[in-house]
Amino acid sequence: ASTPATLPATAALARNYWTSLGAEVTVAVPAHGLSAQMVSALAEPDIIVLTGGIPGRLVRTLAASPVWERVLDLWRDGAVLSGSSAGAIAMFAWRLALRAPHPLRLVPALGPLRDYVCVPHFDRFVRPLPLLHAWVRRTERGFGGLGLLGVDELTALVVDGSRCHVRGRGSV
């Protein structure tokens, strides 16, 4: 999801974070499209992390690719799929377009998660909460039954089967 200019910093941030948690980390980034290095990095992962950046860039890069198909196969077989910011947005079937000419319209994402549209950094939006909740209700009406899943910064929604847990400093 990163641009060429921000990719080294994003990769270092992800590596440092996951290493600090005790993970053995392999960072696979597409230098010129999707590469054999990316496929080999997906040999036997326990967790696959889609990092932040530009959601459309991530979707365009991975959609209908052998790498994304491998990620989905691993996820279906029990690997953990995690996303932060743009990575979280892309994990749902639909995402919000964030740029002109039609910001906040729904556009396809990668899936496999359905029923919601993810909005990370949610605590940056309108406050106080009554105004925020009114905005969410108005916005959801145009989503054809999809819910809006607002995730605050430094916060995670952990889903294990039918159980959901919020972890971190904010709310979901």
C-alpha positions in Angstrom: 0.0 0.0 0.0 3.0 2.3 0.3 4.4 4.5 -2.3 8.0 3.9 -3.4 9.1 6.9 -1.3 7.4 5.7 1.9 7.9 1.9 1.4 11.2 1.6 3.3 9.9 3.4 6.4 6.6 1.4 6.3 8.5 -1.9 6.0 10.9 -0.9 8.9 8.0 0.2 11.1 6.2 -3.2 10.5 9.4 -5.2 11.0 10.2 -3.3 14.2 6.7 -3.7 15.6 6.3 -7.4 14.9 9.9 -8.2 16.0 9.2 -6.4 19.3 6.4 -8.9 19.9 8.8 -11.8 19.3 7.8 -12.6 15.7 10.2 -13.8 13.1 9.5 -11.4 10.3 9.8 -11.6 6.6 9.0 -8.4 4.7 7.9 -8.9 1.1 7.4 -5.8 -1.0 6.6 -5.6 -4.7 9.6 -3.7 -6.3 8.2 -4.1 -9.8 4.9 -5.8 -9.5 4.4 -9.0 -7.6 7.5 -11.1 -7.4 8.6 -14.7 -6.6 10.0 -13.2 -3.3 6.5 -12.4 -2.3 5.2 -15.8 -3.1 8.1 -17.5 -1.2 7.5 -15.3 1.8 4.1 -16.9 2.0 5.4 -20.4 2.3 4.2 -21.1 5.9 3.3 -17.9 7.7 1.4 -17.8 11.0 0.2 -14.2 10.3 0.0 -12.1 7.2 0.0 -8.4 7.7 -1.2 -5.8 5.1 0.3 -2.5 6.1 -0.9 1.1 5.7 -0.5 3.4 2.8 -2.9 4.0 -0.1 -5.8 1.6 -0.1 -6.4 1.8 -3.9 -2.7 1.0 -4.6 -2.9 -2.1 -2.4 -6.1 -3.3 -4.0 -4.8 -2.7 -7.6 -1.5 -4.5 -6.7 -3.0 -7.6 -5.1 -6.5 -8.0 -6.8 -6.8 -11.2 -8.8 -3.1 -12.0 -8.3 -1.5 -15.3 -7.4 -0.1 -13.7 -4.3 -3.6 -12.6 -3.1 -5.0 -16.1 -3.9 -2.2 -17.6 -1.8 -3.1 -15.2 1.1 -6.7 -16.2 0.9 -5.8 -19.9 0.8 -3.6 -19.5 3.9 -6.3 -17.5 5.7 -8.9 -20.2 5.0 -6.4 -22.8 6.3 -6.0 -20.9 9.6 -3.3 -18.3 9.1 -4.1 -15.0 10.7 -4.8 -12.1 8.4 -4.1 -8.6 9.8 -4.3 -5.2 8.4 -3.5 -1.7 9.6 -5.0 1.4 8.0 -5.1 0.8 4.3 -4.5 -2.9 4.9 -7.5 -3.1 7.1 -9.6 -1.2 4.6 -8.6 -3.6 1.8 -9.6 -6.7 3.7 -13.3 -6.0 3.2 -15.3 -6.6 0.1 -16.0 -2.8 -0.2 -14.1 0.3 0.8 -14.7 4.0 0.7 -13.2 6.0 -2.1 -11.2 8.6 -0.3 -10.4 11.0 -3.1 -12.3 13.2 -5.5 -14.3 13.3 -7.6 -16.6 11.2 -5.4 -15.2 10.7 -2.0 -17.0 8.4 0.4 -18.6 6.3 -2.4 -18.2 2.5 -2.2 -15.6 0.9 -4.5 -14.5 -2.8 -4.6 -11.8 -3.9 -2.2 -10.1 -7.3 -1.9 -12.5 -9.0 0.5 -12.8 -11.6 2.0 -14.6 -9.9 4.9 -18.2 -8.9 4.2 -21.1 -7.0 5.8 -19.0 -3.9 6.8 -16.9 -1.1 5.4 -13.8 -0.4 7.6 -12.9 3.2 8.6 -9.6 3.2 10.4 -8.3 6.3 12.4 -12.0 6.7 13.4 -11.1 8.8 16.4 -9.9 11.5 14.0 -13.5 12.1 12.8 -16.2 14.4 14.1 -16.6 14.7 17.8 -18.6 14.9 20.1 -20.0 11.4 19.8 -23.7 12.2 19.2 -22.7 14.0 16.0 -20.5 11.1 15.0 -23.2 8.6 15.6 -25.7 10.7 13.5 -23.1 10.8 10.7 -22.6 7.0 10.8 -26.4 6.4 10.6 -26.8 8.8 7.6 -23.8 7.3 5.9 -24.8 3.7 6.4 -28.2 4.3 4.7 -26.4 4.7 1.4 -24.4 1.4 1.8 -27.1 -1.1 0.9 -27.1 -2.9 4.2 -23.3 -2.7 4.9 -22.4 -1.5 8.4 -19.7 1.1 9.1 -16.9 -0.3 11.2 -15.0 2.6 12.8 -11.7 1.6 14.4 -9.8 4.1 16.5 -6.0 4.5 16.2 -3.9 2.1 18.2 -6.9 -0.1 18.5 -7.6 -3.6 17.0 -10.7 -5.6 16.5 -9.7 -9.2 16.9 -12.2 -11.7 15.4 -11.9 -15.4 16.4 -14.8 -17.3 14.8 -17.9 -15.6 16.1 -16.2 -13.9 19.0 -14.9 -10.3 18.7 -12.6 -8.5 21.1 -11.4 -4.9 21.1 -7.8 -4.4 22.1 -5.8 -1.2 22.5 -6.5 2.3 23.7 -9.6 3.2 21.7 -12.9 1.7 20.6 -14.5 0.1 17.6 
